[in-house]
């Protein structure tokens, strides 16, 4: 049995207690109370947030899988419009990466909601809905790639919320955790520039009863294939659509600047 003890309030966020091969605990968080586990079998005290103890569910039948891809391309920058300035336009970046406006909506200045096309996983079909946050910030130690000292700003992508539509009858929302993190930046190497990026997706879930007879290694392999396909699609958009849009952006900015100079003469 898992015992929980109050450990004070927490302002925001959602965490999940998970220990591979031992126990998985998932929950919802509204009141934002912080708790810690007192069960020695769970391991070291784990901090969690919960709304109501009745919402906490635990299972040992859990698996996880992940995939990651990187990009490192030559970048031909406009002499007067840097790629760095292009990265500041988050709305434009998002539209270049997710051009289908019917399947996307802006939530605020930093977040967009993406309605993905259906994904097939064995005999299940799911329509993922993901809230993606895009932030331009100074590089930090938490980035998945090493950034040179000459890079002062990077663009980061992170999933802040997710929903699996179509699986309500086999999987509770709290039994699935998606982690999406990415980074994109331009890097100067001597007289040349490079476009560098890295994106990782990972999934942890309680295996539903409908998949219980399938060996876990097959589930993990199939999951990794699905994630890799998604990442390859994203990489293709970065390598083509994003660079194409940067060239259009640079041309627009350069033309506007020339027009202003001509008007001032």
C-alpha positions in Angstrom: 0.0 0.0 0.0 1.2 3.5 -0.8 1.0 6.1 2.0 1.0 9.8 1.4 1.8 12.7 3.7 1.1 16.4 3.1 4.3 18.4 2.4 2.8 21.8 1.7 1.4 23.7 -1.2 3.0 24.2 -4.6 2.2 27.1 -6.9 1.8 25.3 -10.3 2.8 22.3 -12.4 2.1 18.6 -12.5 4.4 15.8 -11.6 4.0 12.0 -11.8 5.5 9.4 -9.5 7.1 6.7 -11.5 9.6 3.9 -10.7 10.3 1.5 -13.6 9.4 -2.1 -12.8 8.0 -1.2 -9.4 5.1 1.3 -9.3 3.3 3.9 -11.4 1.1 6.5 -9.7 -0.8 9.1 -11.7 -3.2 11.8 -10.7 -4.9 15.1 -11.5 -3.9 18.4 -10.0 -6.2 21.3 -9.4 -5.8 22.4 -5.8 -2.0 22.1 -6.2 -1.1 20.4 -2.9 2.3 18.8 -2.6 2.7 15.3 -1.2 5.5 12.8 -0.6 5.5 9.1 -0.6 6.2 7.3 2.7 6.2 3.8 1.3 9.7 2.3 1.5 8.9 0.0 -1.5 8.5 3.1 -3.7 12.0 4.2 -2.9 13.2 7.7 -1.9 10.5 10.2 -1.0 8.9 11.4 -4.2 7.2 14.8 -4.4 3.9 14.9 -6.2 0.9 17.2 -6.5 -2.7 16.0 -6.1 -6.2 17.3 -5.9 -7.9 14.4 -4.1 -6.5 11.2 -2.9 -9.2 9.3 -4.7 -7.8 10.5 -8.0 -4.5 8.8 -7.4 -4.2 5.5 -9.2 -1.2 3.1 -9.1 -0.2 0.3 -11.4 2.9 -1.9 -11.9 2.0 -2.6 -15.6 3.7 0.4 -17.1 6.1 0.9 -20.1 7.9 3.8 -21.7 9.5 4.5 -25.0 11.2 7.5 -26.6 12.9 8.7 -29.8 15.0 11.7 -30.7 16.4 13.3 -33.8 18.9 16.1 -34.5 19.6 18.4 -37.4 22.8 20.2 -38.4 22.7 22.0 -41.7 24.6 24.7 -43.5 22.8 28.0 -43.1 23.1 30.8 -45.6 22.2 33.9 -43.7 21.1 37.2 -45.3 23.8 39.8 -44.7 21.3 42.3 -43.2 18.6 39.9 -41.7 20.0 37.3 -39.3 18.4 33.9 -38.6 18.5 35.0 -35.0 16.0 37.8 -35.7 13.8 35.4 -37.5 13.6 33.1 -34.5 12.1 36.0 -32.5 8.9 35.7 -34.5 7.3 32.8 -32.7 4.0 33.0 -34.6 5.8 32.8 -37.9 8.0 29.9 -36.7 4.9 28.0 -35.6 3.1 28.5 -38.9 6.1 27.3 -40.8 6.3 24.1 -38.7 2.5 23.6 -38.5 1.1 25.2 -41.7 -2.4 23.6 -41.5 -4.4 26.4 -39.9 -7.4 24.2 -39.6 -5.6 21.9 -37.2 -4.0 24.6 -35.0 -5.0 27.5 -32.8 -3.2 30.1 -30.8 -3.8 30.0 -27.1 -1.6 32.9 -26.0 1.7 34.6 -26.9 3.7 31.5 -26.2 1.3 28.5 -26.6 -0.5 26.9 -29.6 -2.8 23.9 -29.7 -2.2 21.3 -32.4 -4.9 18.8 -33.5 -2.8 16.0 -34.9 -3.9 13.6 -37.6 -5.1 10.2 -36.4 -2.3 7.8 -35.3 -2.7 4.0 -35.4 -1.1 1.9 -32.7 -1.8 -1.8 -33.2 -5.6 -2.0 -33.5 -6.1 1.3 -31.6 -6.6 4.7 -33.3 -6.0 8.0 -31.5 -6.3 11.7 -32.2 -3.7 13.5 -30.2 -4.2 17.1 -29.1 -1.1 18.8 -27.9 -0.5 22.2 -26.5 3.0 23.4 -27.6 4.9 26.2 -25.9 7.5 28.1 -27.9 10.0 30.3 -26.1 13.0 32.3 -27.1 15.5 32.3 -24.3 19.2 32.3 -23.4 20.7 28.8 -23.6 20.9 26.9 -20.4 22.4 23.7 -19.0 19.1 21.8 -19.4 19.3 21.8 -23.2 19.7 18.4 -24.9 22.6 19.6 -27.1 25.8 21.6 -26.4 25.5 25.2 -27.4 28.6 27.2 -28.2 29.4 30.4 -26.3 28.6 32.6 -29.3 24.9 31.6 -29.2 23.0 34.1 -27.0 19.4 33.0 -27.9 17.7 29.6 -28.7 14.2 28.7 -29.5 12.7 25.9 -27.4 9.6 23.8 -27.9 7.8 22.0 -25.1 4.5 20.1 -24.8 2.6 21.6 -21.8 -0.6 19.7 -22.1 -1.9 16.7 -24.1 -5.1 14.7 -24.7 -5.7 11.4 -26.5 -9.1 11.6 -28.1 -10.6 8.3 -29.0 -9.0 6.2 -26.3 -11.3 7.1 -23.4 -12.7 3.6 -23.4 -9.3 1.9 -22.9 -7.0 4.5 -21.3 -7.5 7.1 -18.7 -6.0 10.5 -19.4 -3.9 10.2 -16.2 -2.4 6.9 -17.3 -0.5 8.5 -20.1 2.4 11.0 -20.0 3.9 12.7 -23.1 7.1 14.6 -23.0 8.1 16.7 -26.0 11.2 18.9 -25.8 13.1 20.6 -28.7 15.6 23.3 -29.3 16.6 25.2 -32.5 19.3 27.8 -33.0 21.9 29.2 -35.5 25.5 28.8 -34.7 28.5 30.6 -36.3 31.5 28.5 -37.2 34.2 30.7 -38.6 32.8 32.5 -41.6 30.0 30.0 -42.1 26.7 29.4 -40.1 24.9 26.2 -39.2 21.3 25.5 -38.3 21.2 23.2 -35.4 18.3 21.6 -33.6 17.3 18.6 -31.5 13.9 17.2 -30.7 13.0 14.4 -28.3 9.6 12.7 -27.6 9.0 10.2 -24.9 5.9 8.4 -23.7 5.1 6.6 -20.4 1.8 4.8 -20.0 0.0 2.2 -18.1 -0.5 -0.7 -20.6 -4.3 -1.0 -21.2 -6.0 -4.4 -20.8 -6.6 -4.4 -24.6 -2.8 -4.6 -25.1 -2.0 -6.8 -22.2 -1.4 -9.9 -24.3 1.2 -8.2 -26.4 4.8 -8.5 -25.1 6.2 -5.3 -23.7 9.2 -5.2 -26.0 6.9 -5.3 -29.0 4.8 -2.4 -27.6 8.0 -0.4 -27.0 9.3 -1.1 -30.5 6.1 -0.1 -32.1 5.9 3.0 -30.0 9.4 4.0 -30.9 8.5 3.6 -34.6 5.5 5.9 -34.2 7.5 8.6 -32.4 10.4 8.4 -34.9 8.0 8.9 -37.8 6.6 12.0 -36.1 10.1 13.4 -35.5 11.2 12.7 -39.0 8.2 14.7 -40.3 9.1 17.5 -38.0 12.8 17.4 -39.1 11.7 17.6 -42.7 9.7 20.7 -42.0 12.7 22.3 -40.3 15.1 21.4 -43.1 12.8 22.6 -45.9 9.8 24.7 -44.8 11.6 26.6 -42.1 14.6 27.5 -44.2 12.3 28.5 -47.1 10.3 30.7 -44.8 13.4 32.3 -43.4 14.5 33.3 -46.9 11.1 34.8 -47.5 11.2 36.6 -44.2 14.7 38.0 -44.9 13.6 39.2 -48.4 10.5 41.0 -46.8 12.6 42.7 -44.2 15.3 43.7 -46.6 12.7 45.2 -49.0 11.0 47.0 -46.2 14.3 48.5 -45.0 15.2 49.6 -48.6 11.8 51.2 -49.0 12.2 53.2 -45.8 15.7 54.4 -46.9 14.3 55.5 -50.3 11.4 57.3 -48.7 13.8 59.2 -46.4 15.9 60.5 -49.3 
